[in-house]
């Protein structure tokens, strides 16, 4: 399901809407209980209850409660519900202070204290667990996918179906003996289709056919695929399927022609101007608001180790231009011997005790607000890399320099979807997400990234 050009899993959208309804009803019942004799207009109560329900659902979304991994792991579901509840509590209390009517303010506060949140979370968790285990609900919302191919691209499609659970794989269709002989997928799931491809798609009730050939020249059954398309079965190539299901552009699958002719990589009218204005306003406000934090972090760094508080480094920015990035120092002095660039690693011994804390909480990134204000960076975009690493990565990874078409960012689509990059392999994975952002970018996607960045800050995911 696409919303303002951004793809969302149908099941997650259904759960989100259902929980907004549940939360709103429970808040409305609580407001009635607290404000039954206040004489407040019923329409105002309904509006306030719906607003509180939306705030709670958005808080859960910001913490990642609707992501595929949270739906799959019960521990993550509980943890993210609790974090979302805490966030919603803060937002709702702040909202209560600006309500014009004193009785409404009391209603907001007391409704929460009466335990509406607990009841709402219990109801929502029950609905979610039912949704996880009732096949008729989960499977009916998923497209039934028949994969045309048996090689590495077909494997990638199958992996996306298993991991993301946004589509139901019903089999791999082999059109020739060669497909069977070269197969790398699960052979038990391979169906020898031959000339019966159309009949097979009908018999398996396929709603979508994914073309996953490594080499299509002279092999693509155009007439049969056209018949399927005319019968209402969607036909999509592996690159587009993987883009949709995983939120990334798999550079091992896409061809240059796909990047050239596919939709996206456009510049919405006024987008760059609006984004730059927002960068200037919010970076200036952030610098003022974070000034006490600047002092505390600087003091902690100076008390632990000698040396400067800030650390500057050359990074590659928009159009490949170099700029100086500013960070709080989180490593010991002379952490890189003989000036040789090194990847940061997990439990890096060069990181100080204060450094570990500010890296985990991302406080070491605060001085980059200056870079945003100066125009070196934006709030949202690919993370800037060092020139030494860029030269190495560009030589090893296709399309790597394309990420320099836009300003680098404090956070981005890759940061909320993948861990810290500490090797060529992980940098390649992050590039897949960066390309997706460049293809889809708009203000709505930027707002989604800002919201999900909160989950990273709270959980400390991906910190090195």
C-alpha positions as CSV (number, residue, x, y, z in Angstrom):
1,X,0.0,0.0,0.0
2,X,1.5,3.3,-1.1
3,X,0.8,6.5,0.9
4,X,2.3,9.7,-0.6
5,X,4.8,7.5,-2.5
6,X,5.9,5.6,0.6
7,X,5.1,1.8,0.7
8,X,3.6,0.5,3.9
9,X,2.7,-3.1,4.7
10,X,-1.1,-3.6,4.6
11,X,-1.2,-5.6,7.8
12,X,0.7,-2.8,9.7
13,X,-1.7,-0.2,8.3
14,X,-4.7,-2.3,9.4
15,X,-3.3,-2.8,12.9
16,X,-2.5,0.9,13.2
17,X,-6.0,2.0,12.2
18,X,-7.6,-0.7,14.4
19,X,-5.6,0.5,17.4
20,X,-6.5,4.1,16.8
21,X,-10.1,3.1,16.9
22,X,-9.6,1.0,20.1
23,X,-7.6,3.8,21.8
24,X,-10.1,6.5,20.9
25,X,-13.1,4.5,22.2
26,X,-11.3,3.8,25.5
27,X,-10.3,7.4,25.9
28,X,-13.8,8.5,25.1
29,X,-15.2,6.2,27.8
30,X,-12.6,7.5,30.3
31,X,-13.5,11.1,29.5
32,X,-17.1,10.4,30.1
33,X,-16.3,8.8,33.4
34,X,-14.2,11.8,34.6
35,X,-16.2,14.6,33.0
36,X,-19.8,13.2,33.2
37,X,-21.1,16.3,35.1
38,X,-19.0,19.0,33.4
39,X,-21.5,19.9,30.7
40,X,-18.8,19.7,28.0
41,X,-20.1,19.3,24.4
42,X,-20.1,15.7,23.3
43,X,-18.4,16.6,20.0
44,X,-15.5,18.1,21.9
45,X,-15.1,14.9,24.0
46,X,-15.1,12.8,20.8
47,X,-12.5,15.1,19.2
48,X,-10.3,15.0,22.3
49,X,-10.6,11.2,22.6
50,X,-9.8,10.7,18.9
51,X,-6.8,13.1,19.2
52,X,-5.5,11.2,22.2
53,X,-5.9,7.9,20.4
54,X,-4.0,9.1,17.4
55,X,-1.2,10.5,19.6
56,X,-0.8,7.1,21.3
57,X,-0.8,5.2,18.0
58,X,1.7,7.6,16.5
59,X,3.9,7.3,19.6
60,X,3.8,3.5,19.2
61,X,4.7,3.9,15.6
62,X,7.6,6.2,16.4
63,X,9.1,3.5,18.7
64,X,8.7,0.9,16.0
65,X,5.7,-1.1,17.3
66,X,4.3,-1.6,13.8
67,X,7.5,-2.8,12.2
68,X,7.6,-6.4,10.9
69,X,10.2,-7.4,13.5
70,X,8.0,-6.2,16.4
71,X,5.0,-8.2,15.0
72,X,7.2,-11.3,14.9
73,X,9.0,-11.2,18.3
74,X,6.8,-10.9,21.4
75,X,9.6,-9.4,23.5
76,X,10.0,-6.5,21.0
77,X,6.2,-6.0,21.0
78,X,6.1,-5.6,24.8
79,X,9.2,-3.4,25.0
80,X,8.1,-1.1,22.2
81,X,4.6,-0.8,23.6
82,X,6.0,0.3,27.0
83,X,8.4,2.8,25.4
84,X,5.5,4.1,23.2
85,X,3.3,4.4,26.2
86,X,5.9,6.5,28.0
87,X,6.4,8.8,25.0
88,X,2.6,9.2,24.6
89,X,2.3,10.0,28.3
90,X,4.7,12.9,27.9
91,X,3.0,14.2,24.8
92,X,-0.5,13.9,26.2
93,X,0.5,15.7,29.4
94,X,2.0,18.5,27.3
95,X,-1.1,18.6,25.2
96,X,-3.3,18.9,28.3
97,X,-1.5,22.0,29.4
98,X,-2.5,23.9,26.3
99,X,-6.2,22.9,26.4
100,X,-8.4,26.0,26.8
101,X,-10.9,24.5,29.3
102,X,-9.7,23.6,32.8
103,X,-12.1,20.6,33.1
104,X,-10.7,19.3,29.8
105,X,-7.2,19.5,31.2
106,X,-8.3,17.5,34.3
107,X,-10.0,15.0,32.0
108,X,-6.8,14.4,30.1
109,X,-4.7,13.9,33.2
110,X,-7.2,11.9,35.2
111,X,-8.2,9.7,32.3
112,X,-4.6,8.7,32.0
113,X,-4.2,8.1,35.7
114,X,-7.3,6.0,35.8
115,X,-5.5,3.4,33.7
116,X,-6.9,4.0,30.3
117,X,-3.4,3.4,28.8
118,X,-3.2,0.0,30.5
119,X,-6.6,-1.1,29.2
120,X,-5.8,0.2,25.7
121,X,-2.5,-1.5,25.5
122,X,-4.1,-4.8,26.8
123,X,-6.8,-4.6,24.1
124,X,-4.4,-3.6,21.4
125,X,-1.9,-6.4,22.4
126,X,-4.7,-8.9,22.4
127,X,-5.9,-7.8,18.9
128,X,-2.3,-7.9,17.7
129,X,-1.6,-11.4,19.0
130,X,-4.9,-12.6,17.4
131,X,-3.8,-11.0,14.1
132,X,-0.5,-12.8,14.3
133,X,-2.0,-16.2,14.8
134,X,-5.3,-16.1,12.8
135,X,-4.2,-17.1,9.3
136,X,-7.4,-15.8,7.7
137,X,-6.5,-12.2,8.8
138,X,-2.8,-12.2,8.0
139,X,-2.8,-14.2,4.8
140,X,-5.8,-12.5,3.2
141,X,-4.0,-9.2,3.2
142,X,-0.9,-10.6,1.4
143,X,-0.5,-11.0,-2.3
144,X,0.0,-14.6,-3.4
145,X,3.4,-14.5,-5.2
146,X,4.4,-16.9,-8.0
147,X,8.1,-16.4,-8.8
148,X,9.2,-17.0,-12.4
149,X,12.8,-18.2,-12.0
150,X,14.9,-20.5,-9.9
151,X,18.2,-18.6,-9.5
152,X,19.7,-16.0,-7.1
153,X,17.1,-13.4,-7.9
154,X,14.4,-15.9,-7.0
155,X,16.2,-16.6,-3.8
156,X,16.3,-12.9,-2.9
157,X,12.5,-12.7,-3.5
158,X,11.9,-15.7,-1.3
159,X,14.1,-14.2,1.5
160,X,12.1,-11.0,1.4
161,X,8.8,-12.9,1.6
162,X,10.1,-14.9,4.7
163,X,11.7,-11.9,6.5
164,X,9.2,-9.1,5.8
165,X,6.0,-11.3,5.6
166,X,4.4,-8.8,3.3
167,X,3.7,-11.4,0.6
168,X,3.0,-15.1,0.5
169,X,5.3,-17.2,-1.7
170,X,3.3,-20.0,-3.4
171,X,6.2,-21.4,-5.5
172,X,8.9,-21.1,-8.1
173,X,8.0,-21.7,-11.8
174,X,10.6,-23.4,-14.0
175,X,10.0,-23.0,-17.7
176,X,12.7,-25.4,-19.0
177,X,15.0,-28.2,-18.0
178,X,17.7,-25.6,-17.8
179,X,15.9,-23.8,-15.0
180,X,15.6,-27.1,-13.1
181,X,19.2,-27.9,-13.6
182,X,20.5,-24.5,-12.5
183,X,18.1,-24.1,-9.6
184,X,19.5,-22.7,-6.3
185,X,16.2,-22.3,-4.5
186,X,14.4,-24.9,-2.5
187,X,13.7,-27.7,-5.0
188,X,10.6,-28.8,-3.2
189,X,9.0,-25.5,-4.0
190,X,9.8,-25.6,-7.7
191,X,7.0,-26.3,-10.1
192,X,7.7,-27.5,-13.7
193,X,5.5,-25.1,-15.5
194,X,6.7,-25.5,-19.1
195,X,3.9,-24.3,-21.5
196,X,1.3,-24.5,-18.7
197,X,2.3,-21.3,-17.1
198,X,-1.0,-19.6,-17.4
199,X,-2.9,-22.6,-16.1
200,X,-0.4,-22.9,-13.2
201,X,-1.0,-19.3,-12.2
202,X,-4.7,-19.8,-12.2
203,X,-4.6,-23.1,-10.3
204,X,-2.4,-21.6,-7.6
205,X,-4.6,-18.5,-7.4
206,X,-1.6,-16.2,-7.9
207,X,-2.3,-12.5,-7.5
208,X,1.2,-11.5,-8.5
209,X,4.0,-12.9,-10.7
210,X,7.5,-11.9,-10.0
211,X,9.9,-12.2,-13.0
212,X,13.3,-13.2,-11.5
213,X,15.5,-14.2,-14.4
214,X,19.2,-13.4,-14.2
215,X,19.3,-13.2,-18.0
216,X,16.0,-12.5,-19.8
217,X,17.3,-12.4,-23.4
218,X,15.3,-14.8,-25.4
219,X,13.8,-16.4,-22.3
220,X,11.0,-14.1,-21.3
221,X,7.6,-15.7,-22.1
222,X,6.0,-12.4,-23.2
223,X,2.8,-13.8,-24.6
224,X,2.0,-15.9,-21.5
225,X,2.9,-13.0,-19.1
226,X,0.6,-10.8,-21.2
227,X,-2.2,-13.3,-20.9
228,X,-1.7,-13.3,-17.1
229,X,-1.7,-9.5,-17.0
230,X,-5.0,-9.4,-19.0
231,X,-6.5,-11.8,-16.5
232,X,-5.9,-9.4,-13.7
233,X,-2.7,-10.9,-12.3
234,X,0.0,-8.3,-11.6
235,X,3.4,-8.8,-13.2
236,X,6.4,-7.2,-11.6
237,X,10.2,-7.7,-12.0
238,X,12.4,-8.8,-9.1
239,X,14.0,-5.4,-8.6
240,X,10.7,-3.6,-8.2
241,X,9.3,-6.3,-5.9
242,X,12.4,-6.2,-3.7
243,X,12.2,-2.4,-3.6
244,X,8.6,-2.4,-2.5
245,X,8.9,-5.2,0.1
246,X,12.3,-4.3,1.6
247,X,12.4,-0.5,1.3
248,X,15.8,-0.7,-0.5
249,X,17.1,-0.9,-4.0
250,X,19.1,-4.1,-4.3
251,X,22.2,-3.2,-6.4
252,X,22.9,-6.8,-7.1
253,X,19.6,-7.2,-8.9
254,X,19.0,-3.8,-10.6
255,X,20.4,-2.9,-14.0
256,X,21.3,0.6,-15.1
257,X,18.3,0.6,-17.5
258,X,16.0,-0.1,-14.5
259,X,17.4,3.0,-12.7
260,X,17.0,5.1,-15.8
261,X,13.4,4.1,-16.7
262,X,11.8,3.4,-13.3
263,X,9.6,6.0,-11.6
264,X,11.3,8.2,-9.0
265,X,14.6,10.1,-8.7
266,X,12.6,13.3,-9.3
267,X,12.8,16.6,-7.5
268,X,9.3,17.6,-6.1
269,X,8.5,21.3,-6.8
270,X,9.9,23.5,-4.0
271,X,11.1,20.4,-2.0
272,X,14.8,21.5,-1.8
273,X,13.8,25.1,-0.8
274,X,11.3,23.9,1.8
275,X,13.8,21.4,3.2
276,X,16.6,24.0,3.4
277,X,14.3,26.5,5.2
278,X,13.4,23.7,7.7
279,X,17.1,22.8,8.2
280,X,18.0,26.4,9.0
281,X,15.1,27.0,11.4
282,X,15.3,23.7,13.3
283,X,19.1,23.7,13.5
284,X,19.1,27.2,14.9
285,X,16.4,26.3,17.4
286,X,18.2,23.0,18.2
287,X,21.5,24.8,19.0
288,X,19.7,27.1,21.4
289,X,17.7,24.4,23.1
290,X,20.7,22.0,23.4
291,X,23.1,24.5,24.8
292,X,22.9,23.1,28.4
293,X,23.6,19.6,26.9
294,X,26.6,21.0,25.1
295,X,28.0,22.3,28.4
296,X,27.4,19.0,30.2
297,X,28.9,16.8,27.5
298,X,31.9,19.1,27.1
299,X,32.5,19.0,30.9
300,X,32.3,15.2,31.0
301,X,34.8,14.8,28.1
302,X,37.3,17.2,29.7
303,X,37.0,15.5,33.2
304,X,37.7,12.1,31.8
305,X,40.5,12.6,29.3
306,X,42.9,15.5,28.3
307,X,42.5,17.0,24.9
308,X,39.9,19.0,23.0
309,X,36.2,18.7,23.5
310,X,35.4,18.8,19.8
311,X,36.7,16.5,17.0
312,X,36.8,17.7,13.4
313,X,37.2,15.5,10.3
314,X,37.0,15.8,6.5
315,X,33.9,14.3,5.0
316,X,32.5,14.0,1.4
317,X,29.4,16.1,0.9
318,X,27.1,17.1,-2.0
319,X,28.6,16.7,-5.5
320,X,31.7,15.2,-3.9
321,X,32.8,18.5,-2.2
322,X,34.8,18.1,1.0
323,X,33.6,19.8,4.2
324,X,34.7,19.7,7.9
325,X,32.3,17.8,10.1
326,X,32.1,18.7,13.8
327,X,31.5,16.1,16.6
328,X,32.1,15.7,20.3
329,X,35.3,13.8,20.8
330,X,34.4,10.2,21.8
331,X,37.9,8.6,21.4
332,X,41.3,9.0,23.0
333,X,43.7,11.4,21.5
334,X,45.7,9.9,18.6
335,X,43.2,7.1,18.2
336,X,44.3,6.6,14.6
337,X,48.0,5.9,14.6
338,X,50.0,7.5,11.8
339,X,46.8,9.2,10.5
340,X,45.6,6.0,8.8
341,X,41.7,5.9,8.6
342,X,40.2,3.0,10.4
343,X,36.6,1.7,10.6
344,X,34.9,2.1,13.9
345,X,34.0,-1.3,15.4
346,X,31.7,-2.7,18.1
347,X,33.3,-2.3,21.5
348,X,36.1,-0.3,19.9
349,X,38.9,0.0,22.4
350,X,39.7,3.5,21.2
351,X,36.4,4.8,22.6
352,X,36.4,6.4,26.0
353,X,33.8,5.7,28.7
354,X,32.1,9.0,28.2
355,X,32.4,8.4,24.4
356,X,30.5,5.1,24.7
357,X,27.6,6.9,26.4
358,X,27.4,9.8,24.0
359,X,27.7,7.5,21.0
360,X,24.9,5.3,22.3
361,X,22.7,8.3,22.9
362,X,23.9,10.0,19.7
363,X,24.9,13.1,21.7
364,X,28.3,13.1,19.9
365,X,26.4,14.2,16.8
366,X,24.9,17.3,18.4
367,X,27.6,19.7,17.1
368,X,26.7,18.7,13.5
369,X,23.7,21.1,13.9
370,X,26.4,23.7,13.0
371,X,27.0,21.8,9.8
372,X,23.3,21.8,9.0
373,X,23.0,25.5,9.7
374,X,26.0,26.2,7.4
375,X,24.5,24.1,4.6
376,X,27.2,21.4,4.6
377,X,24.5,18.9,5.7
378,X,20.8,18.4,6.0
379,X,18.8,16.8,8.8
380,X,17.9,13.9,6.5
381,X,20.2,12.3,3.9
382,X,22.9,9.7,3.5
383,X,25.5,9.8,6.2
384,X,28.8,11.5,5.0
385,X,31.9,9.3,4.7
386,X,35.6,10.1,4.9
387,X,37.4,10.7,1.6
388,X,39.7,7.7,2.2
389,X,36.7,5.4,2.6
390,X,34.7,6.9,-0.3
391,X,37.6,6.2,-2.7
392,X,37.7,2.6,-1.5
393,X,34.0,2.1,-1.5
394,X,33.4,3.7,-4.9
395,X,35.9,1.3,-6.4
396,X,34.2,-1.8,-4.9
397,X,30.5,-0.9,-5.0
398,X,28.4,0.0,-8.1
399,X,26.6,3.3,-8.0
400,X,28.3,4.4,-4.8
401,X,29.0,7.9,-5.9
402,X,25.3,8.5,-6.7
403,X,24.6,9.0,-3.0
404,X,26.6,12.3,-3.3
405,X,23.9,13.8,-5.5
406,X,22.1,15.2,-2.4
407,X,23.3,16.7,0.9
408,X,24.4,14.2,3.5
409,X,22.3,14.1,6.7
410,X,22.3,13.7,10.5
411,X,19.8,10.8,10.0
412,X,18.4,9.0,7.1
413,X,16.5,6.0,5.6
414,X,19.6,3.8,5.9
415,X,20.2,4.8,9.6
416,X,16.7,3.8,10.7
417,X,16.7,0.5,8.7
418,X,20.3,-0.8,9.0
419,X,23.1,-1.0,11.5
420,X,26.3,1.1,11.7
421,X,28.5,0.5,8.6
422,X,32.0,-0.8,9.5
423,X,33.0,-2.6,6.4
424,X,32.6,-2.6,2.6
425,X,29.7,-5.2,2.9
426,X,27.7,-3.1,5.4
427,X,28.3,0.1,3.4
428,X,26.9,-1.7,0.3
429,X,23.8,-2.6,2.3
430,X,23.4,1.0,3.4
431,X,23.8,2.2,-0.1
432,X,20.7,0.1,-1.1
433,X,18.7,2.1,1.4
434,X,20.3,5.5,0.4
435,X,19.3,4.9,-3.2
436,X,15.7,4.1,-2.1
437,X,15.6,7.4,-0.3
438,X,16.9,9.3,-3.3
439,X,14.3,7.6,-5.5
440,X,11.3,8.2,-3.2
441,X,12.2,11.3,-1.2
442,X,9.5,13.7,-0.3
443,X,8.4,15.6,2.8
444,X,6.2,12.7,4.0
445,X,9.1,10.2,3.8
446,X,11.2,12.8,5.7
447,X,8.6,12.9,8.4
448,X,8.6,9.1,8.6
449,X,12.4,9.1,9.0
450,X,12.2,11.8,11.8
451,X,9.6,9.8,13.6
452,X,11.5,6.5,13.4
453,X,14.8,8.2,14.4
454,X,13.2,8.5,17.8
455,X,13.2,4.7,18.1
456,X,17.0,4.7,17.3
457,X,17.7,7.3,19.9
458,X,15.6,5.6,22.6
459,X,16.9,2.1,21.9
460,X,20.5,2.9,21.0
461,X,20.2,0.6,18.0
462,X,23.3,0.5,15.7
463,X,25.5,2.5,18.0
464,X,29.3,1.8,17.9
